[in-house]
Amino acid sequence: MSNSITQCPALREFLAIGLDEAPLDHSTRSRTRRLAGGDVRKAVFDFMLREIGVDPKSETSG
C-alpha cells in the first residue's frame, strides 16, 4: 500500500498526505489496526459510506 500511496497523487490527496510527506509505514498501520477494535473500524467504514452518500444501514452483506 505504501508504494501505491507514493505513486498515486489522487490517493495522497484523498488521504490528506502532502507530496512532501512520507506515508505511514507498515508498522504504524498494523499497530493502529490492532488497537482499533471492530466497533471502531465499523464506525469509520460507516462514516466513509455516509460521506459518499450511501446509507450503511441499507447495505446487505453477501
C-alpha positions as CSV (number, residue, x, y, z in Angstrom):
1,M,0.0,0.0,0.0
2,S,2.8,2.4,0.7
3,N,4.0,2.1,-2.9
4,S,0.5,2.9,-4.1
5,I,0.3,6.0,-1.9
6,T,3.7,7.2,-3.0
7,Q,2.9,6.8,-6.7
8,C,-0.7,8.0,-6.8
9,P,-1.3,11.7,-6.3
10,A,-5.1,11.2,-6.1
11,L,-4.7,8.7,-3.3
12,R,-2.4,11.0,-1.5
13,E,-4.9,13.8,-1.8
14,F,-7.7,11.5,-0.5
15,L,-5.6,10.5,2.5
16,A,-4.5,14.2,3.1
17,I,-0.9,13.3,2.7
18,G,1.1,16.1,1.2
19,L,3.6,15.5,-1.7
20,D,6.4,16.3,0.7
21,E,5.2,13.9,3.4
22,A,6.1,10.3,3.7
23,P,3.2,7.9,4.0
24,L,2.7,5.9,7.2
25,D,4.9,2.8,7.4
26,H,3.6,-0.7,7.7
27,S,4.3,-1.0,11.4
28,T,2.2,2.1,12.2
29,R,-0.7,0.9,10.1
30,S,-0.6,-2.6,11.7
31,R,-0.4,-1.2,15.2
32,T,-3.3,1.1,14.6
33,R,-5.4,-1.7,13.1
34,R,-4.6,-3.9,16.1
35,L,-5.5,-1.2,18.7
36,A,-8.8,-0.2,17.0
37,G,-11.4,-2.8,17.7
38,G,-14.1,-4.0,15.3
39,D,-16.5,-1.4,16.6
40,V,-14.1,1.4,15.7
41,R,-13.4,0.0,12.2
42,K,-17.2,-0.4,11.5
43,A,-17.8,3.2,12.7
44,V,-15.1,4.5,10.4
45,F,-16.4,2.5,7.5
46,D,-20.0,3.6,8.1
47,F,-18.8,7.2,8.2
48,M,-17.0,6.8,4.9
49,L,-20.1,5.3,3.3
50,R,-22.2,8.3,4.6
51,E,-19.6,10.7,3.2
52,I,-20.1,9.2,-0.3
53,G,-23.9,9.2,0.0
54,V,-24.5,5.6,0.9
55,D,-26.7,4.7,3.9
56,P,-24.8,1.9,5.7
57,K,-28.0,0.5,7.2
58,S,-29.4,-0.1,3.7
59,E,-26.4,-2.2,2.6
60,T,-26.7,-6.0,2.9
61,S,-23.8,-8.3,3.1
62,G,-23.2,-11.3,0.8
